[in-house]
Amino acid sequence: MQERLKELQAEALDKIAQAADLKELNDIRVAFLGKKGPITEVLKGMGKLSAEERPKMGALANEVRDAISSQIEARQTELEAAAVELKLAAEKIDVTLPGRPVKAGNHHPLTRIIEEIEDLFIGMGYTVAEGPEVEQDYYNFEALNLPKGHPARDMQDSFYITEEILLRTHTSPVQARTMEKRQGKGPVKIICPGKVYRRDNDDATHSHQFTQIEGLVIDENIRLSDLKGTLDVFAKKMFGADREIRLRPSFFPFTEPSVEMDISCKMCGGHGCSTCKGTGWIEILGAGMVHPNVLEMAGYDSKRYTGFAFGMGPERIAMLKYGIDDIRHFYTNDIRFLKQFSVTE
Ligand code: FA5
């Protein structure tokens, strides 16, 4: 029996030393020390021993069991440490590798141009005002010296929702709303960016939905030369000092006198092409001195206060600045077009 116990100890220690992982080690524990294991079997035969031999054999069996247990524990510690090493090696991060580029979205070119124009005017002391896109006929037309039935209403073909409500055809109603809020008090110096809607036929320079930025300045002693100077600074900052600019006399019922501003076409260098319809020029804004009727309707004393206003089309400005040949590119969301204005790729 003594020999059998020694044999089992040697066999177990050998297998423990060779155990490759924690599962194998546990199988060995169960095989040698479990209830159905060989050591238990040997101990079951102790009843046949003499009273003298029994305690000696019991002590030896305990020794063998302890030796196997402590060896299993030691091997378990070794195997656990090796497993941690392996995991650490597999999860090692090389912090010196270059980062993967993140694909970020970009602002739409129109948003960028609107923000650029806003910054330019904010730099000249203007604040930004906003108004509703679904507008009352009163603010869109009547308060701007365009009573019902006025022929100049045809200049801006409108989308009516009811007889009194329409999609605004320009950003000028924000002028009327701002003046009304100020209750006849100056000075006023605002720009108003936003979407506008007209029943225009879509072509290279016209869209039925587009954006405008309105400007309004009211104070004592505001003159046409102030408007001219402001538009000149704007155009030079936007397009560069070398681009040609012209002001033409025009007509708007809410300004008197009225002008329109054209910029030489970048696509053809002013020689005439399909973008500028052969004229060499593209109109970017309408402007003028605020009509005394408009000032009076909003509660201003037109003998004391004068003002200028302008309304520009950011799409046309972006086309001229970047050489874009068709306004429809802004709305068709062709990723190849939009990517050209990306700041991250
Ligand atoms: C107006 O809308 C006036 N409210 C502008 C104004 C404001 C005049 C204040 C005087 C004082 P007009 O219809 O010309 O004017 O439009 C102004 C600008 O909007 C044009 O110069 C052009 O740049 C742009 N625009 C007009 N129609 C379209 C269109 N269908 N598609 C794209 N841009 C357009």
Residues whose N, C-alpha, C, O or C-beta is under 5 A from the ligand:
A	BS01	FA5	T169 H170 S172 D200 T205 H206 S207 F210 F252 T255 E283 I284 L285 G286 A287 G288 A309 F310 G311 M312 G313 R316
